[in-house]
């Protein structure tokens, strides 16, 4: 399938935790890919799309952020629920930190996307 996003996502397949309400236990997930504009996340739970309007993501010890997103698409594969999210609320500092995180931990992904200005 041809990539149509103006900012391609970086494949990281990183374990993370989603939290939707303070005081509620985090939900384990896998961030399959991410960019400054969205991400694909898979988890064992089936969630309402509205759940992603306000969430915290703990991707690494030093990368925990709050964001809002709408669900662009949803799928099921291998007993996992997969969500394609487009951020509609994310701080500029977090966008910068995401790019820095990918550069530090997945430098090969940046090389793959050099032609897109990533």
C-alpha positions as CSV (number, residue, x, y, z in Angstrom):
1,X,0.0,0.0,0.0
2,X,1.3,3.4,-0.9
3,X,2.0,5.8,1.9
4,X,-0.3,8.9,1.6
5,X,0.6,10.7,4.8
6,X,2.5,13.9,4.4
7,X,4.5,12.9,7.6
8,X,5.2,9.2,7.5
9,X,5.1,7.3,10.7
10,X,8.1,5.6,12.2
11,X,7.8,1.8,12.9
12,X,8.8,1.3,16.5
13,X,6.7,-1.7,17.9
14,X,7.3,-0.5,21.4
15,X,5.5,-1.6,24.5
16,X,3.7,1.2,26.3
17,X,0.8,2.0,28.7
18,X,-2.3,4.0,28.0
19,X,-4.2,5.7,30.8
20,X,-7.6,7.2,30.2
21,X,-8.6,8.4,33.7
22,X,-6.6,9.3,36.7
23,X,-6.7,6.6,39.3
24,X,-7.5,3.9,36.8
25,X,-5.0,1.1,36.1
26,X,-3.0,1.7,32.9
27,X,-3.8,-0.5,29.9
28,X,-0.7,-2.3,28.3
29,X,-0.4,-1.7,24.6
30,X,2.0,-1.7,21.7
31,X,2.8,1.5,19.8
32,X,3.4,0.0,16.4
33,X,4.2,3.3,14.6
34,X,4.2,6.9,15.6
35,X,4.8,10.4,14.1
36,X,4.2,13.9,15.4
37,X,0.7,13.7,13.9
38,X,-0.5,10.3,15.0
39,X,0.2,6.7,15.9
40,X,-1.0,3.1,15.4
41,X,-1.6,1.3,18.7
42,X,-2.7,-2.2,19.4
43,X,-4.1,-3.6,22.6
44,X,-6.2,-6.5,24.0
45,X,-9.1,-4.3,25.0
46,X,-11.8,-3.0,22.6
47,X,-12.3,0.6,23.4
48,X,-14.9,3.2,22.2
49,X,-13.3,5.7,19.8
50,X,-14.2,8.5,22.2
51,X,-11.8,7.1,24.8
52,X,-8.9,8.5,22.8
53,X,-10.2,12.1,23.1
54,X,-8.0,12.4,26.3
55,X,-5.3,9.9,27.2
56,X,-1.9,9.6,28.7
57,X,0.7,7.5,27.0
58,X,3.8,6.2,28.8
59,X,6.1,5.2,25.9
60,X,9.3,5.2,27.8
61,X,10.4,6.2,31.3
62,X,11.3,9.7,29.9
63,X,8.5,10.0,27.4
64,X,5.1,10.3,29.0
65,X,2.6,12.7,27.6
66,X,-1.1,13.7,27.5
67,X,-2.8,14.0,24.1
68,X,-6.1,13.8,22.3
69,X,-6.8,12.0,19.1
70,X,-9.6,10.8,16.9
71,X,-9.7,7.3,15.6
72,X,-9.1,7.4,11.8
73,X,-9.6,3.6,11.5
74,X,-9.9,0.5,13.6
75,X,-9.1,-3.2,12.9
76,X,-8.7,-6.5,14.6
77,X,-5.8,-8.9,14.0
78,X,-4.4,-11.8,16.0
79,X,-6.9,-11.2,18.8
80,X,-5.7,-7.6,19.1
81,X,-7.6,-4.3,18.6
82,X,-5.7,-1.9,16.4
83,X,-6.4,1.8,16.3
84,X,-5.1,4.3,13.8
85,X,-5.0,7.6,15.7
86,X,-4.7,11.2,14.4
87,X,-3.6,13.6,17.1
88,X,-6.0,16.6,17.5
89,X,-4.4,17.8,20.7
90,X,-0.7,17.5,21.4
91,X,1.8,20.0,22.7
92,X,4.6,21.2,20.4
93,X,7.2,20.2,23.0
94,X,5.8,16.6,22.9
95,X,6.1,16.6,19.1
96,X,9.7,17.5,19.5
97,X,10.3,14.9,22.1
98,X,8.7,12.2,19.9
99,X,11.2,13.0,17.1
100,X,14.1,13.0,19.6
101,X,12.9,9.7,21.0
102,X,12.8,8.1,17.6
103,X,16.2,9.6,16.7
104,X,17.8,8.2,19.9
105,X,16.2,4.8,19.8
106,X,15.3,4.0,16.2
107,X,17.8,6.0,14.0
108,X,17.2,3.6,11.1
109,X,13.6,4.7,10.9
110,X,14.7,8.3,10.3
111,X,17.0,7.2,7.5
112,X,14.1,5.4,5.8
113,X,12.1,8.7,5.8
114,X,14.8,11.2,4.9
115,X,13.2,12.0,1.6
116,X,10.0,13.1,3.4
117,X,11.8,15.6,5.5
118,X,11.4,13.6,8.7
